[in-house]
């Protein structure tokens, strides 16, 4: 573990970054500076190159967290007469529904259990039965559990039905190979502080340019108007409509350079897979079980059941691990008591081995304390 960081973030983002990404934020820029705006232009071009191999796609950056970018997309690309089909099997899918409701966007929801894959036949039927549906939304990696949803298969159904496809790839883009063309994605949403390994401050949308151009005037918000933000960046050489997170942008460009240096998305995906497999193997050797079966699991974050013995306290586990410079995540599902461990960011298999060694020590201490307390 790097000596200059207080602890290793084993979460789905924000995540542990490199020293060089953090150092990129030491330079101050004006939002009107030509050199700075050229960096924005470069980022936009490189994001498209990561997601698409054919012309016709563009990208737009949006201030705020990933949820801001999701809200900007839903509120800007679905027309006043539109209707959303939401496919949800976790908290982040449900959040899309909350956004749609706040924006008064009509929706129909196919809701699944947090450990259940969406049913493709039901999706096909829903699209066939309701011609008023104009857009379909799905979360690719549902970090509620670590579930990897069938984004390619859903995209094929959406394309066959002639609807527009919104993919929340917040926790997957940059860490799991995907293609706008192969997945039939019209709007892909992600964030600076996920698998590209930047820092929090903006989200981004990679879009079918022709479809985005047709959304002028749809936006239900001034500051979250995706089309107007895109138009400003297009016409003014990378200029944002309102104050942009200049330091975060510099860090993100450095993170893109480091992604390339690692070997691109395929190489990063391979590291994340090795991280996750190492984590699960080491945890299982200590008797800790995963919530999801291997075939449903993403390489981003893994949910583990609580140990099956009295006296376990997640809060104590969290505090003890943090004291030892590891930060994990509480569970987020309603069906079982779990905690989560992410393995994206500047994290490597040895980090996971050392983490699990510390988890074993903490659990042993916890059991001893419990036995002493109950026997006394």
C-alpha positions in Angstrom: 0.0 0.0 0.0 1.3 3.5 -0.9 2.7 5.2 2.2 1.2 8.6 1.2 -2.5 7.5 1.4 -4.3 7.2 4.7 -6.1 4.0 3.7 -7.0 1.8 0.8 -10.6 2.4 -0.5 -12.1 -1.0 -1.3 -15.4 0.6 -2.5 -17.1 1.0 -5.9 -15.9 4.6 -6.0 -14.6 7.0 -5.0 -11.6 4.7 -5.1 -7.9 4.6 -4.4 -6.1 6.7 -7.1 -2.4 6.9 -8.0 -0.1 9.6 -6.7 0.2 11.0 -10.2 -3.5 11.4 -10.6 -3.7 13.3 -7.4 -0.7 15.4 -8.3 -2.4 16.4 -11.5 -4.8 18.5 -9.4 -2.0 20.8 -8.1 -2.3 23.0 -11.2 -4.9 25.8 -11.2 -6.7 26.7 -14.5 -9.2 29.2 -15.5 -12.4 27.8 -17.1 -11.8 30.3 -20.0 -8.2 29.1 -20.6 -7.7 27.8 -24.1 -5.2 25.1 -22.9 -7.6 23.9 -20.3 -10.5 23.7 -22.7 -8.4 21.8 -25.2 -8.0 19.2 -22.4 -11.8 18.9 -22.3 -11.9 18.4 -26.0 -9.3 15.7 -25.8 -11.2 13.9 -23.0 -14.4 14.0 -24.9 -12.7 12.5 -28.0 -11.0 9.8 -26.0 -14.1 8.8 -24.2 -15.8 8.2 -27.5 -12.8 6.2 -28.7 -13.1 3.9 -25.6 -16.8 3.2 -26.3 -17.2 3.2 -30.0 -15.3 2.1 -33.1 -17.5 3.7 -35.8 -18.4 7.4 -36.4 -21.7 8.9 -35.1 -21.0 9.1 -31.4 -20.2 12.0 -29.2 -19.7 12.7 -25.5 -20.7 15.4 -23.0 -19.4 16.1 -19.5 -21.7 17.1 -16.6 -20.7 18.7 -13.3 -21.6 16.7 -10.2 -21.7 13.0 -9.2 -22.8 10.2 -11.4 -26.3 10.6 -10.2 -26.3 14.2 -11.7 -25.4 12.7 -15.0 -28.2 10.1 -14.8 -30.7 12.8 -13.9 -29.4 15.0 -16.7 -29.8 12.2 -19.2 -33.3 11.1 -18.1 -34.5 14.7 -17.9 -33.0 15.8 -21.2 -33.4 12.9 -23.7 -36.9 11.6 -22.9 -39.4 13.9 -24.7 -42.5 15.3 -23.0 -44.6 12.6 -24.6 -42.1 9.9 -23.8 -42.4 6.9 -21.4 -39.6 4.9 -19.7 -39.3 1.2 -19.3 -37.1 0.7 -16.2 -35.5 -2.6 -15.5 -34.4 -2.8 -11.9 -32.8 -5.3 -9.6 -31.2 -3.1 -7.1 -30.9 0.3 -5.4 -29.4 2.1 -8.4 -32.1 0.9 -10.7 -34.6 2.1 -8.1 -32.9 5.4 -8.0 -33.5 5.8 -11.8 -37.2 5.3 -10.9 -37.0 8.0 -8.2 -35.5 10.4 -10.7 -38.2 9.7 -13.3 -40.9 10.2 -10.7 -39.4 13.6 -9.6 -39.3 14.7 -13.2 -42.8 13.5 -13.9 -41.7 11.1 -16.5 -44.2 8.3 -17.0 -42.7 4.9 -16.5 -43.4 1.2 -16.2 -41.0 -0.9 -14.1 -39.9 -4.5 -14.4 -38.7 -5.1 -10.8 -36.6 -8.1 -9.9 -35.1 -9.4 -6.6 -31.7 -8.0 -5.8 -30.2 -11.4 -6.5 -32.2 -12.1 -9.7 -31.3 -11.4 -13.3 -33.9 -9.6 -15.4 -36.1 -11.8 -17.5 -35.5 -11.2 -21.2 -38.8 -12.7 -22.3 -40.6 -10.3 -19.9 -38.7 -7.3 -21.4 -39.5 -8.4 -24.9 -43.2 -8.7 -24.0 -43.3 -5.4 -22.2 -41.9 -3.6 -25.3 -44.3 -5.4 -27.6 -47.4 -4.7 -25.3 -46.8 -1.0 -24.8 -46.1 1.1 -27.9 -46.0 4.3 -25.8 -42.6 3.2 -24.3 -39.9 5.4 -26.0 -36.8 4.6 -23.8 -35.5 1.7 -21.8 -33.1 2.1 -18.8 -30.9 -0.5 -17.2 -28.0 -0.5 -14.7 -25.1 -2.5 -16.1 -23.3 -3.3 -12.9 -25.7 -3.1 -10.0 -23.3 -2.4 -7.1 -26.1 -3.1 -4.6 -24.9 -6.7 -4.8 -22.2 -6.8 -7.4 -24.6 -8.2 -10.0 -23.6 -7.9 -13.7 -26.8 -7.4 -15.7 -27.2 -8.7 -19.3 -26.7 -5.3 -21.0 -25.9 -6.6 -24.4 -28.9 -8.9 -24.6 -31.3 -6.1 -23.3 -29.8 -3.7 -25.9 -30.6 -6.2 -28.7 -34.2 -6.4 -27.6 -34.5 -2.6 -27.4 -33.0 -2.2 -30.8 -35.3 -4.8 -32.3 -38.3 -2.9 -30.8 -37.1 0.5 -32.2 -36.7 2.2 -28.8 -33.8 4.2 -27.3 -31.5 2.5 -24.8 -30.0 4.3 -21.7 -27.3 2.3 -20.0 -26.1 3.3 -16.5 -22.5 2.0 -16.8 -21.4 4.0 -13.8 -19.4 1.2 -12.2 -18.5 -0.7 -15.3 -17.2 1.6 -18.0 -13.5 1.6 -18.3 -13.3 -1.7 -16.3 -15.4 -4.0 -18.3 -15.2 -4.2 -22.1 -18.3 -2.9 -23.9 -19.3 -1.4 -27.2 -21.9 1.2 -28.1 -22.5 -0.6 -31.3 -22.6 -4.2 -30.1 -24.7 -3.3 -27.1 -27.0 -1.0 -29.2 -26.5 1.8 -26.6 -27.9 5.2 -27.3 -26.8 6.9 -24.1 -24.1 5.5 -21.8 -23.6 7.2 -18.5 -20.6 6.9 -16.2 -18.5 9.0 -13.8 -14.9 10.2 -13.4 -14.3 8.4 -10.1 -15.0 4.8 -11.2 -13.1 2.4 -13.4 -11.1 5.1 -15.2 -9.7 5.8 -11.7 -10.1 9.6 -11.6 -11.5 11.6 -8.7 -15.1 12.7 -8.0 -16.5 15.9 -9.6 -18.2 15.1 -12.9 -20.1 12.5 -14.8 -20.2 12.0 -18.5 -22.5 10.7 -21.2 -21.5 9.0 -24.4 -24.3 9.3 -26.9 -25.5 8.6 -30.4 -25.0 12.1 -31.8 -27.9 12.0 -34.2 -30.3 11.1 -31.4 -28.8 13.6 -29.0 -29.2 16.4 -31.6 -33.0 15.6 -31.7 -33.4 16.3 -28.0 -33.1 20.1 -28.1 -35.7 21.7 -25.9 -36.7 18.5 -24.0 -34.7 19.3 -20.8 -36.7 19.6 -17.5 -33.8 21.5 -15.9 -31.6 24.5 -16.7 -28.3 23.4 -15.3 -28.8 19.7 -16.1 -29.7 20.3 -19.8 -27.6 17.7 -21.5 -28.2 19.0 -25.0 -27.3 22.6 -24.2 -24.2 21.4 -22.3 -23.2 19.4 -25.4 -23.9 22.3 -27.7 -21.7 24.6 -25.6 -18.8 22.2 -25.6 -19.2 21.6 -29.4 -19.4 25.2 -30.4 -16.9 26.8 -27.9 -14.1 24.3 -28.0 -14.6 22.5 -24.7 -16.2 25.3 -22.7 -18.7 24.2 -20.0 -21.9 26.2 -19.6 -21.2 26.9 -15.9 -18.1 26.6 -13.7 -16.3 23.3 -14.4 -14.3 21.2 -11.9 -11.0 22.2 -13.4 -8.8 20.2 -11.0 -10.9 17.1 -11.5 -10.7 17.4 -15.3 -6.9 17.5 -15.0 -6.8 14.4 -12.9 -9.2 12.6 -15.3 -6.9 13.3 -18.2 -4.0 11.9 -16.3 -6.2 8.9 -15.4 -7.0 8.3 -19.1 -3.2 8.3 -19.8 -2.7 5.8 -17.1 -5.5 3.6 -18.5 -3.7 3.6 -21.8 -0.3 2.8 -20.1 -1.9 -0.2 -18.4 -3.0 -1.6 -21.7 -6.5 -0.2 -22.0 -9.8 -1.5 -20.8 -9.0 -5.2 -21.6 -5.9 -5.1 -19.4 -7.7 -3.2 -16.6 -10.5 -5.7 -16.8 -8.1 -8.6 -16.4 -6.6 -7.0 -13.3 -10.0 -6.4 -11.8 -11.0 -10.0 -12.5 -7.8 -11.3 -10.9 -8.5 -9.0 -7.9 -12.0 -10.3 -7.5 -11.1 -13.9 -7.9 -8.2 -13.5 -5.4 -10.6 -11.9 -2.9 -13.3 -14.5 -3.2 -10.8 -17.4 -2.9 -9.1 -16.0 0.1 -12.4 -15.1 1.8 -13.9 -18.6 1.1 -10.8 -20.2 2.7 -11.8 -18.3 5.9 -15.4 -19.6 5.7 -16.9 -16.4 4.3 -19.6 -16.9 1.6 -20.5 -14.7 -1.3 -24.1 -13.5 -1.8 -24.1 -14.1 -5.6 -23.1 -17.2 -7.5 -20.0 -16.8 -9.6 -21.9 -16.6 -12.9 -23.8 -13.5 -11.8 -20.9 -11.7 -10.2 -19.2 -8.7 -11.7 -15.4 -8.0 -11.2 -16.3 -4.7 -9.5 -17.6 -5.3 -6.0 -18.6 -8.5 -4.1 -21.2 -9.0 -1.4 -20.4 -11.3 1.5 -22.7 -12.8 4.0 -22.1 -12.0 7.7 -20.2 -14.8 9.5 -22.7 -17.3 11.0 -21.7 -16.9 14.6 -23.0 -14.8 17.4 -21.0 -11.7 18.4 -20.1 -10.5 14.9 -20.4 -6.8 14.5 -19.9 -5.1 11.1 -19.2 -1.8 12.7 -16.4 -3.3 14.7 -15.0 -5.0 11.6 -15.2 -1.7 9.7 -13.5 0.3 12.5 -10.7 -2.2 13.0 -10.0 -2.5 9.3 -10.0 1.3 8.9 -7.5 1.5 11.8 -5.3 -0.9 9.8 -5.8 1.3 6.6 -8.5 -0.6 4.8 -12.0 0.8 4.1 -14.8 -1.6 3.1 -18.5 -1.0 2.4 -21.6 -1.9 4.4 -24.3 -4.1 2.7 -27.1 -2.4 0.8 -29.6 -5.2 0.2 -32.8 -6.0 2.1 -32.8 -9.8 1.8 -29.8 -10.6 3.9 -27.1 -9.2 6.2 -24.1 -8.6 4.1 -21.0 -6.4 3.6 -19.3 -5.5 0.4 -15.7 -5.3 -0.8 -14.7 -3.5 -3.9 -11.6 -4.2 -5.9 -11.4 -1.5 -8.5 -9.1 1.5 -8.4 -5.3 1.4 -7.9 -5.6 -2.0 -6.2 -3.8 -5.3 -6.8 -4.1 -8.9 -5.8 -1.5 -8.6 -3.0 -3.6 -5.8 -1.5 -6.6 -8.2 -1.4 -4.6 -11.0 0.2 -3.3 -8.6 2.9 -6.9 -7.3 3.4 -8.3 -10.8 4.0 -5.4 -11.6 6.3 -6.4 -8.6 8.4 -10.1 -9.6 8.2 -9.2 -13.0 9.6 -7.3 -11.4 12.5 -10.1 -9.1 13.3 -12.7 -11.9 13.2 -10.5 -14.0 15.5 -10.2 -11.2 18.0 -14.0 -10.6 17.8 -14.7 -14.3 18.6 -12.3 -14.4 21.5 -13.8 -11.2 23.0 -17.3 -12.6 22.6 -16.4 -15.9 24.2 -14.7 -14.2 27.1 -17.7 -11.9 27.6 -20.3 -14.8 27.5 -18.3 -17.2 29.6 -17.7 -14.6 32.3 
